[in-house]
Amino acid sequence: MTEKKRKGSLWETAKSILYGMAGHDMARFALKTRGSMEHLFILITMGDLLGVPILPPYYSLRLLPYVVPQISTWKRRMLRERDLTDALA
């Protein structure tokens, strides 16, 4: 019984190590890309909140219920002062 448990534990450890070596960086990059795309989408649809008129307000109002939970963090990110070190992270 303990030998099966040990083999399962060893297998889980090996899977974690392989994920850390191969997949973790790709997963972080995918999440960062997804976040950037979401912020770009909100900028295109709700840009008039910052004074960037891109789409007519009709389409923005149709999408508003889906975007409301993200507006406060999006505004904070867009209006944040940036420098060279932000591009490195």
PLY file of the C-alpha trace (Angstrom):
ply
format ascii 1.0
element vertex 89
property float x
property float y
property float z
element edge 88
property int vertex1
property int vertex2
end_header
0.00 0.00 0.00
2.75 2.47 0.92
4.70 1.51 -2.21
1.75 2.56 -4.42
1.45 5.78 -2.47
5.15 6.44 -2.88
5.03 5.77 -6.64
2.05 8.12 -6.95
3.89 10.77 -4.97
6.98 10.30 -7.12
4.86 10.61 -10.27
3.24 13.83 -9.00
6.65 15.27 -8.21
7.95 14.41 -11.67
4.87 16.01 -13.27
5.38 19.18 -11.23
9.04 19.40 -12.20
8.24 18.89 -15.91
5.50 21.52 -15.74
7.89 23.95 -14.07
10.55 23.33 -16.72
8.32 23.38 -19.79
4.90 24.83 -19.16
5.03 27.47 -16.46
6.64 30.15 -18.61
4.20 29.50 -21.45
1.25 29.67 -19.06
2.44 33.00 -17.62
2.98 34.41 -21.12
-0.52 33.28 -22.17
-2.08 34.96 -19.13
-0.14 38.17 -19.74
-1.20 38.18 -23.41
-4.82 37.55 -22.44
-4.74 40.46 -20.01
-3.26 42.76 -22.63
-5.90 41.76 -25.16
-8.68 42.33 -22.62
-7.36 45.81 -21.82
-7.05 46.61 -25.51
-10.63 45.46 -26.10
-11.88 47.66 -23.28
-9.88 50.59 -24.66
-11.47 50.14 -28.07
-15.01 49.82 -26.71
-14.90 52.15 -23.70
-12.21 54.60 -24.83
-14.64 57.49 -24.57
-14.30 57.25 -20.77
-10.72 58.44 -21.22
-11.46 60.76 -24.13
-10.50 58.38 -26.95
-13.55 58.16 -29.25
-13.04 55.04 -31.34
-16.41 53.27 -31.62
-19.84 54.86 -31.61
-21.37 54.90 -28.13
-24.20 52.55 -29.23
-21.84 49.57 -29.44
-20.14 50.56 -26.22
-23.48 50.63 -24.43
-24.37 47.20 -25.78
-21.11 45.79 -24.36
-21.26 47.72 -21.08
-22.81 44.93 -18.94
-19.93 42.62 -19.82
-17.22 45.20 -19.17
-18.42 46.81 -15.92
-16.48 44.51 -13.53
-13.17 45.38 -15.24
-13.56 49.13 -15.74
-11.97 50.30 -12.47
-8.82 48.20 -12.87
-8.62 49.12 -16.55
-8.80 52.85 -15.80
-6.11 52.49 -13.16
-3.85 50.59 -15.55
-4.35 53.00 -18.45
-3.80 56.15 -16.40
-0.80 54.83 -14.47
2.47 56.62 -15.06
5.03 54.28 -16.62
8.77 54.23 -17.09
11.38 52.07 -18.79
11.48 49.42 -16.05
7.79 48.59 -16.57
8.56 47.29 -20.05
11.13 44.85 -18.66
8.71 43.05 -16.33
0 1
1 2
2 3
3 4
4 5
5 6
6 7
7 8
8 9
9 10
10 11
11 12
12 13
13 14
14 15
15 16
16 17
17 18
18 19
19 20
20 21
21 22
22 23
23 24
24 25
25 26
26 27
27 28
28 29
29 30
30 31
31 32
32 33
33 34
34 35
35 36
36 37
37 38
38 39
39 40
40 41
41 42
42 43
43 44
44 45
45 46
46 47
47 48
48 49
49 50
50 51
51 52
52 53
53 54
54 55
55 56
56 57
57 58
58 59
59 60
60 61
61 62
62 63
63 64
64 65
65 66
66 67
67 68
68 69
69 70
70 71
71 72
72 73
73 74
74 75
75 76
76 77
77 78
78 79
79 80
80 81
81 82
82 83
83 84
84 85
85 86
86 87
87 88
